[in-house]
Every structure is written in structure tokens, then in C-alpha cells.
Amino acid sequence: MIHLFYSTCYPSPHLETELEIASDLISKGEKVYFLICNAQLATCFVNTDHSQSICNVCKSKVKRGLDLINIPAENRIHFSGINSRDIKIVQEFDSIQSLKQYQHKGADIGMAAASSIISALRDHDFDVKLHQALINTHIKTGIYVYESMSIVLEKIKPDFVYLFNGRFIESRPVMRLCEQKGIPFFTHERGGNLKKYMLRKNQTPHSIKSAIQDINELWGNGDTNKVAAGERFFHDRRKGIIHSWSSFTDKQKLDLLPPGFDSTKRNMAIFNSSMDEYEGISDFSNTIYDNDNEAIAKVCEDFLHDQTIHFYLRIHPNLSGLKNTQMKQIANLNYSNLTIIQPESPVDTYTLMNSVEKVISFGSTMGIEALYWGKPSILLGRSFYETSRGLFIPKNHEETISFISSTLSTTSSNEDAIKFGYWCGRFGTDFKSYSPSSVFSGKFNGVTLKSRIDKRLRLRLSKLFSKY
């Protein structure tokens, strides 16, 4: 069998994940190729501006990794057969929607470009006129990858292809080519904790259907301690203990409520999401509202007549420091029945949850956490936990209003929440050769694959790699 690793994401643990899988295949006598970028991509997820210094870091670290698992020179291949300067873009885009609809030979390159740019700018509704040059660079990169990889796939004829994530401009065209040519592919991402990685066959890590299937299968195969393990997920989050990423609540003050919190009213907590995290992922398109902010505005407007109901919007801490479209729109949500809690606020998320009548969320973890802790939870977006019994999921805006107005009681059993918690801490495959020491560092076969990465770049990567 021939296995081709499309290796374009060098930060730990993603390069090490590929090395882990590849070394295991080699030990079984399989033939392994690595396609590596020789600074040929005009843009990519970790190097939007094509900084030469970042390219050098990437190339040096990848070389060290491939040397470590003894990939021969002839099995290290590059993009070839097409000159990116020959690619001409004649179309101008007047909206993000028109960009998303752009295709090249059946590949949704426009959606991949939008997803990459939204993540790079941290803005779900960026100015397409202002960033037309950036859009063109991404579209050209997508076409370059598609055309070059068409040649590579014909030459190597792999039985399987492996790539990171699958939603960005440098990887989505490869995924679509595999689908068109009938080549099985695997996408990889972080697992449920630092000691695991996720591998999805013929799907991206963002597939809700696949995640739901994983949740049920993992629970069905769980050991006798699965209930305790699932509950531990919720208790650890409440304590600020996060096993796969950074804590968003570590700077909050225990038991602190918003100033002027009136416990005599029917208070509702709204926990939004950072919209740039899912705007470029089709699975997470909202079926009722255009976005979180529109939903919040409509809900507040419909309850302006009812002085007994008050809403508290807890802005997601991941939006801290941003002045993007989402935050500008939130600043314009001027309603007498709405209190906005800024992302940097020390207000205690869990005390707020305990003190309100209901929780409204758009797919963030707080929706399922509320369900676990016995609080009526209204879900207005898409989520991996959306099939959990006990959630209140409206079919339209009128039903949203009805759920908020009505007296809701939680389910007598929170097994589905526990099931989700169990999956969050356990999903994925255990690393054998890679030993993580933090979110972005670790050792592979006892060796740290060091790169000349400065603090500013490390901060940039930590923001880019927010969970999706």
C-alpha cells in the first residue's frame, strides 16, 4: 500500500501526528511518501503573509522530523508541474457569500478561501473590497494546489492520503481531489486531551454526523468508569481545568455576578460563540438566524414589552481584545433588557449560570454544561451535542420565544450530557511516540523538534489554533 502525507502544518502536535502515523505504517512494511512545501504556497493557515522566516522554520522542522523517521529523499516530494504566476484571477467578489460560492473544477475553493481568511483576520464578515488582494492570493493558492496535486496523485497513485484539518485553502483542494478520484483520505486534528490525536476517514474533524457517531460508539464501548469520567469533564471545566486547550475562566472571580443583577426578575444568560470559528464550516450554518447577533437582537426586541425578563450576554472570552465585525455589532445591541458582559470581565460564568432561569447558547460548551448542571438549556445553533436529550432546540424564531417565555423543566436524566463529557475527554487515538508537555510542545521519540519560533509567532499560532 502507498500512503501519501500532505504535510503543510508544522506546529506541534500536528507534524508529530503525521510522523506518528507514518512511522507506524513504515514498521508494517508500508510505503510512505511526504509532500512538503518548499515555500511554494503563497499563503497557508500558519503563514498567511508568506513570511520567509516562518517558511524557513517550517522547512527546517519538517526536515528534522522526516530525518527522524528515516524518510528517504526520493520519498520527499514537492509541488510541481504548474507555475503559480501563470494563474490569473479575473473575478472580483462583492461579498463573502459570492466568495464562498466560487469553485474550480468542482472543488469549493471559495469556501476554503473564506474559511482561511476569516480565521486569519478573526472576522466572520470581513471587508471583501479591502481584502481583495488577500482573496486573490488565496484563490490562486487553491487553484495551484488543485492543479499541482492532480499531477502528484497521478504520479504517486496513493492508496491513502493524510492531511491536516481539511477546511483551509491549502488542504481543502486536496480533499476534494481525493473525493473526485475515489482515493480514501484521512484528516487529523487534536484529540480529546493532549495525549491523543483525532483521525477521521473521508470526513473533516468538523463533521457533526461523524462526531455524533463517535460519541455513541465511544460510550457504547466505554468501561465501567465511564460515568465518573464523563462527569469529571464538567467538574474539571468548572474548576478551570482544561485537558486539551487553555482555560477561558481562570481570570474570573468566584461568585461574582454582574453589577445590578436583580434576582427578582426572570433572568436569562446568553452565551455566544466567536463567530469566526465556524463561519467557514458549512456543517455549522445556523438554520434559523443569519448569526448569533441577529438572534440576540430579535430576542431582545420581542421581549422589550416584558419588564420581568432580563438577558445577560456573556461574550465568549475568545473574543477578548478583538475589534472585528462581531464585536462592533455587539456594541450596537442597545436594549434596555440586555446587559452585556465583556469577554475580559471577571464575572463568574458558572455563578451566572446558576443564578439565571435559563441558558441560551449557540453551540458553545456552555449549552451542554448547563444541561449537565440541571439548568434549562436552549440551543440556537449547531453543535456536536445537538442530539442530547433534554436540550430545547427551536425549529423557528417563534418557538425560540415560546421556550424563553415558558416554564421549562430539565430532563430527569443527564446521561447524554455525561456521554458527551466522556467523549470530550477521551476521543481520538493515543500517541505512542509523541509525548506532549504543553499545547504546542512535546517530544517525538524523546526528541524535541525545535523550530526557531519567537514569542510573537507562538502567540499568533495560539490564536489561530482555537478549537473548531
N, C-alpha and C positions, 0 to 999 in steps of 0.2 A: 504494500500500500504506500502511496505517496501523499505526504502531508505538507501543505504549504502554509507557513505562518506569515501573515501580512502584518509586519511589525512596525507600527508607526507611533506608538505611545510608550515612551521610555520610563516615565516616573514609576517608582515603586508603589504598589506591588505589581503593576501591570506587565512590565518587561519580565519580571521574575515569574509571573504566572505562565507566560509563554515558554520560558526556559524550563519550568517545572514540567509542563505537559510534554514539551519536545524531548526532554531527557528521558522521560518515561517511555515515550514511543521508540526512541533510539535503542533503549535497553531491551526492547522487544523485537528488535531487528527491522523496524520500520524505516523508511527513507524520509528524511526531513529536509525541507528547504525553508529558508527565510528570505522574504522580500524585505529589504531595508531601504529606507530613504537616504539617498546621498545628497541631501539638501536640494532635492529636485522639486519638492512640493512648495508652491508659492505661499501656501498657508496651511495650517493644521491646528488641531484643537489646543495643543500646548505651545504653539508658536504662531499666533495669528499674524504677526507683523513680519514673519520670516527673518527674525534676528539671527545673524550669523553666529553669535556667541552661543545661542541656545541650540542651533544646529550642530555646533561643534561638541557641545555637551552631550547631545543625543547620540551622535555618531560614536563618540568615544565610549560611552557607557554601553551601547548596544554591542560594540566590538568586543569589549571585555566580557560581556555576558555570553556571546556566541563562542568566544575562545574557551570559556569555562566549560561549556558542554561539548566542545570539540566539533563544531560545525565546520566542515571543510570549505575552503574558499569557493570551490565550484558550486556549492550549495547555498551561497550567499548571492542573491541576485538583486538587481535594481530595476527601476522603471526604464523602459526602453521603447524604441520604435516610433516615437512621436515627439515633436518639439512643441513645447507649450506655447512658444511665441507664435506658432502658426495658427493657434486657436483664436478666432475672432468672435467677439460678443456684439451682436448688433441690436439686441433687445434691451430696452430700458424698462425698469419696473417702477410702477407708480404706487405700489402698496406691498405690504408683506404678503397679503393673500395672493397677489399675482406672482410674486416670487416663489411662493410655496407650490404653485401650480406648474412651474417650469419643469419640463422633462427633456432628457436626452436619450433617445433610443429606448424609451420605456423606463428609464431609471429616474426616480424622483429626486434629481439633483437639486432642484429649487428648494424642496423641503429640507434637504440636508444642509444647504447653504444657510437657510433661515435659522435652523437649529443651531448651527455653529456660531453664527453672528450674534444671535440672541444671547447665547452663553458667554461669548466674548465681551459683549457690551453690557451684559446683565440688564437687558431692557427688552421686554416682550413685544414692544411696539416702537422700535427704533425708527428714526427718520430715514426712509429709503433714499430720498433725494440727497441728503447729506452724506450718506454712506454708499453712494452708487459705485465708487471705485472699489470699495471693500466687497460689495456684492459681486462685481465683475471678477475680482480675483478669486472669489470662492467658486463661482460658476465655472471659470476656466480651469480651476484645480479639479473640480468634479469631472469635467469632460476629459481632462488629461489622465486622471486616474482610470476612468472607464475605458478609454481607448488603449492606454498602455497595458492595463491589466487584461484586456481582451487578448492581447498578443502573448502575455506571460502565461495565461491559463491554457492557451492553445499549445504553447511550447512545453510547459511542465506537465500538463494533464494531471493535476492533483485529484486524488480521491476524496480529500477533505481539505477545507480551508478554515483557518482560525484568524479572528480579528477582534480588536478591542471595541466593545460597546455597540457599534453599528449605526449610530444616528448622526455622526458628524460627516463633513464633506469629504474627508479623505478615506472614510471607511464605507459609507452607505453605497457608493457605486460598485464596490467590490461585492457587497452583499447582494445587490440586485443582479450583477453578472452571474453570480453563483446560482441564483434562482432561475435565471434565464437559461443557463446551460445545464441545469439539473445537477449541480455539484453540491453535495451536503456541506454546510458550513456551521461553525460554532462561534458564538460571540462570548467574550469573557468579561467579567467585572468583579468587583469586590464581593465577598460573601457576607454571611450574617455576622461574622466577627473577624478580627484581624488575621486569624489563623486559617481562614477559608477563602476560597475563590469560587465564583459562580461561572458555570459553563452552560450555555443554552444552545441546543441544536436547532438550526433553521429558524431561530427567533432572536429578537433583541432582548436585552435584560429588562426592557420596559413593557413587555407583553403582559397585560393584565390576565389574559386567559391562561398563559403559562404559569404565572405566579400563583393563581388560584389552584391550579392543578398541583403545583409544588407544595403549597400549604397543606392540601388534603393528603397528599401522598406521604409527606414527612410526618404528619400527625398519625396517619394510619400505621406507619412503621415505627412510631416512637416507642421508647422504653417505658418502664413503669414510673419513671420520674418526670415524664413529660409535662404533667400538670404543674408540678412545682417549678420546672424550668420555664414554662410559659408564663407563670405568674411572676417569676423573678424578673423577667423583661420589664414589666410595668413598675415593679418596686424599684428596680435599678434606675429607670428613667426618672422616676420621681425624686430619687436621691442625686440625680445628676451624673449617674454612672453610665457612660455610653461605651459599648464594646466595639463599635465599628467606625465611629466618627467622633467629632468633637461635641461637647455638651453645649446646648444653647441656653441652659438655665443656671449655669454656675455663677453668674454675676447677679442673680436675683436675690432679693431679701425675703427670707422666710416669713410667711404670714402677712406680707404687705399687700393691701388692696389699693385700688386707685383712690385718689383723694375724692371725698364727697360720695363714696359708694353708699347708696341708700338701700338698705336691706328690706325696707318695707315695699319696695317695688318688685315687679316681676322682671328680674334681670336675666339677660341672655348674653353669653360670651360667644364672640365670633373669633375663630382662629383662622386667619387667612394663610395662604401659601405664597412663596415667592414665585410669581407667575412665569418668570424667565426659565424656571426649572422644567416646566412641562409644556410650554407653548409650542415648541418644535417637535412634540411627540404626538402623533395622531391618536394613539390609544387614550390619551388623557383629555381629549376635546370635551368641553362641557356640553351636555345635551340640553340644558335649559337656558343658560346665560352665556353671553359672549365672554365674560370673565368674572373674576371674583368681585371686582369693584362695582360692576354693573349690578350684580346680585345684592351687594350690601346697600347700594343706593336705592334699589327698588324696594327692598325690605323696610328700610328706614322710612321711606316715603309713605308706604302703605300703613305704617303704624304711627304716623305723626298725630293722628287724632286720638290715640290711646295714651293718656298720660301715665298709665300704670306700668307700661312696658318700657324698659330702657336696654340699650345694646352697648356692649363693651367690645370694641375691636382690638384684639391683641395682635399687633403687627408682628409677623414672623421675624425672629431675631436675625435670620439670614439676610434680611433687607437692611440691616444696620449700615449707616454711612452712605447709602445709595441715594442718588437724586434722579432716578430713572422715571419713566412714564408712570409706572405703577405708584410710586411714592408721590408723584405730583398729583395724580388723580385722587389718592387718599387724602391729600392735604385739602382738596376741594369738597370733601364729603362733610359739608357743614349742616348737620342736622341736630336739632335740639334733643333728640332721643338717642344720640350716639356719642359715646366717649371713646376717643382714640388713644390707645396706649402705644407709645413709640417703641420701636424694636430694642432700643438701649435701656428702656425703663426697668428699674429694679422690682417692679410689681411682680409678685409671685404667681406664676402661671397656674400652679396647682391649687393655691388658695382661691384664686379667681374661679377656677373650675368648680371647686367645692361650694362656692358661695352663690352661684347662679342657678336658675331654674333649668336651663337647657344649654347645650353646647351646639354651635353651628360651625361646621368646618367644610373645607373644600378638598379634602384628601390627605391632609397632613396627619401625622401620627396622633395628634390630639383627639381626632374623631374616634379612633378605636380605644384610646386611653380613657376617654370619657365613658364609653360603653363598659369598659372593664370596671371602672370605679363606680358604676351604678348611676351615672348621670344620663338622662335622655340625650341622644346624640343624633343631630340632623346632618346628613351628608349631602352637600350641594355640588360635589364634583366627583371625578372618577378616582378610584383607589384600588390597590391590591386587596384591601379588606372589604370591598363593597358588597360581597355576598354574605357577610357576617349577619347572623340573625340578631335582631334587637335594634339594628340601626333604623332610622327613619329616613327613607330616601324618596323625596318627592318626584312625581312624574312631570310636574309643571310648576309655574310660579304660584298659581292658586293653591296648590297643595302645600307649597312651602309656607305660605301664610297660614294655612289651616294648621299645620304642625306647630308653628310658633304660638298660635292662639290657643290651641287645645291643651288640655291636661294630658301629658304623656307619661306612661309608666314604662320602665325598663323591663326587659325580659327577665324571667326568673332564673335563667342560667346564662352565664357569660362564657360558655365553653368556646364559642367561636373567637372571642377576643383572646382567650388563653391560647387557642390554636394558632392565631396569628402571632402572638408573642413568642411562642415556641419556634415558629418558622423564622422570625426575625433574628433570633439569636443562634439558629442552627443551620440555616440553608447554605448550600454550597458544599464543596469538596475540601477536605483537609489538605493543607500544604504538607508535603513530606520533606522537601529540600529547602524551602524558604522559611526562615524564622523571623517574623516581624518584631520590631522593637517599638514602633510607633506607626501612625497612619501612613507616613511617607518613607519609612526606613526599615531596614532589616538586613539579614544575611542570607545569601543563597549558597548552599554547601559550605557554610562557615565563612564565606567571603562577602564583604560589603562592596557592592558595585557602586563605588563612589563616582559622583559627577561633580564638575566644577560649578556648583549651583549656589548662587548667593541668596541672601535672606529675602531680598525683594522678589526674586523669581520663585522662591519657595512659598511666599505669601500669595503670589499670583496663582500658583498651582493649587493651593489650598482652597481658594475661592472658586477656581474653575471646576474642581472635582467635587462640588456639592452633590449629594445624592439625588438621583432621578427616579 
